[in-house]
Amino acid sequence: MPTPTDWLKYDRDHIWHPYAAVHSDAPLWAVVGAEGAEIELADGRRLIDGMASWWSVIHGYRHPVLDKALKAQVDRFAHVMFGGLTHEPAVRLAQRLLQIVPDSLHHAFFADSGSVAVEVALKMAIQCWDGRGQPQRKAFLTIRNGYHGDTFGAMSVCDPENGMHTLFQGFLPSQYFAPAPPLRNEPDDGSALEAFEQQLQRHGDEIAAVILEPIVQGAGGMRIYRPEYLREVAALCRRYDTLLILDEIATGFGRTGELFGCHHADVEPDIMCVGKALTGGYMTLAATLVSDEVATDICRSDAGALMHGPTFMANPLACSVALASIDLLLAQDWQARVQTMEQQISHGLAPCRDLPIVRDVRVIGSIGVVELTTNELPPGLQESLVAAGVWIRPFRNLVYIMPPYVIRDEQLPVLTGAIFAVLSNLQSTRGDNPP
Ligand SMILES: *Cc1c(COP(=O)(O)O)cnc(C)c1O
């Protein structure tokens, strides 16, 4: 029997991790179990989870209701192709999703990851304009600091500076960018919106759609912006006759305090992407939802159909667990739960504001962000957080949490307390040792 030490060694020698080098000596921890809001390491330590495995595990690990849904579907069938065949899990999931998203959306495309859902959204927009007799509309307008995934179309609309554009220049399609809107707690002189409108004025006849993350920009900077900005953007899309794609992959399913980010601004997109928490973090599934009008025009395009169809489209296991996850969410007072978390996170992170290494602390729904004054992460931060008993994975100059909603009242302060303790410790070590 290989021991966790053996797997770790094999892993180091042969397996890629996200955004990692081979033969890297970056720390890596072996997981042997996970339950509720805890991750169990091979050495027996239990870490309180602040990441919900990148926004997805909203109901915690090993939830009995989700386990049961998955097992029940395994006993029926795990998968069938979706070309020419359909099944109850896909139909019921589509029904449920279309009930809870804005009324503008009427059709669902099930994709196998968030990035693919974004690719499909971009394709839909291009094919829609082809169907409308404007095939020259093939570019996208977005805002800086966005993140939409790691496939090439999605990458092209990620932030051009922190989003790998330089590396893949010459291959990536080039898109139009407007400045990121000011943060919610910064003054707004209206210039970001003006610059956005100028792009539409100048390039409107080439632009197929505007794409952005509503209310919270995630991996591109963990930025929270005002609902008014989103409302204005939606109005400008109408005025300049372009489509609006909202990427709700991170913000969906209650995370920001509303069921979807767009609900903060009462905005109705033409196309919307969901993913991440869709299956409660059990497996990979995403969906691209689209209005009837756009869907109809897509089918008027030369192709006559939407040109996408992944092998594992609408995987029945994933659809079953997604349906169970949404029902579980809606069956509880999730909004009160997320509000309580918001208060606890705000309270727990407030002391960080006084640390000189901290530039900003921002909280919305069950998301807490501490932005550091440094450009990069202080070395050893990840290890210190693990030593403090929490699983938090900072990136760039951001230490942030979005815990499972099932995190217990005595666990959440451990997360926020660990952030404060580790950051203050950095502070004092720095003070003790002049540069
Ligand atoms: C994570 C994320 C994606 C990409 O989803 P994957 O499942 O990782 O491909 C796209 N958009 C947003 C806003 C995300 O947070």
Ligand as a Chemical Component Dictionary entry (heavy atoms), coordinates in Angstrom:
data_LIG
# 
_chem_comp.id                   LIG 
_chem_comp.type                 NON-POLYMER 
_chem_comp.pdbx_formal_charge   0 
_chem_comp.three_letter_code    LIG 
# 
loop_
_chem_comp_atom.comp_id 
_chem_comp_atom.atom_id 
_chem_comp_atom.alt_atom_id 
_chem_comp_atom.type_symbol 
_chem_comp_atom.charge 
_chem_comp_atom.model_Cartn_x 
_chem_comp_atom.model_Cartn_y 
_chem_comp_atom.model_Cartn_z 
_chem_comp_atom.pdbx_ordinal 
LIG C1 C1 C 0 -13.654 30.046 -12.165 1  
LIG C2 C2 C 0 -14.267 30.972 -13.133 2  
LIG C3 C3 C 0 -14.372 30.644 -14.498 3  
LIG C4 C4 C 0 -13.807 29.370 -15.075 4  
LIG O1 O1 O 0 -14.415 28.222 -14.584 5  
LIG P1 P1 P 0 -13.643 26.814 -14.680 6  
LIG O2 O2 O 0 -14.663 25.821 -14.206 7  
LIG O3 O3 O 0 -12.446 26.918 -13.795 8  
LIG O4 O4 O 0 -13.272 26.616 -16.110 9  
LIG C5 C5 C 0 -14.994 31.558 -15.331 10 
LIG N1 N1 N 0 -15.483 32.716 -14.855 11 
LIG C6 C6 C 0 -15.416 33.055 -13.559 12 
LIG C7 C7 C 0 -16.006 34.337 -13.088 13 
LIG C8 C8 C 0 -14.791 32.197 -12.652 14 
LIG O5 O5 O 0 -14.685 32.564 -11.358 15 
# 
loop_
_chem_comp_bond.comp_id 
_chem_comp_bond.atom_id_1 
_chem_comp_bond.atom_id_2 
_chem_comp_bond.value_order 
_chem_comp_bond.pdbx_ordinal 
LIG C1 C2 SING 1  
LIG C2 C3 SING 2  
LIG C2 C8 DOUB 3  
LIG C3 C4 SING 4  
LIG C3 C5 DOUB 5  
LIG C4 O1 SING 6  
LIG O1 P1 SING 7  
LIG P1 O2 DOUB 8  
LIG P1 O3 SING 9  
LIG P1 O4 SING 10 
LIG C5 N1 SING 11 
LIG N1 C6 DOUB 12 
LIG C6 C7 SING 13 
LIG C6 C8 SING 14 
LIG C8 O5 SING 15 
# 
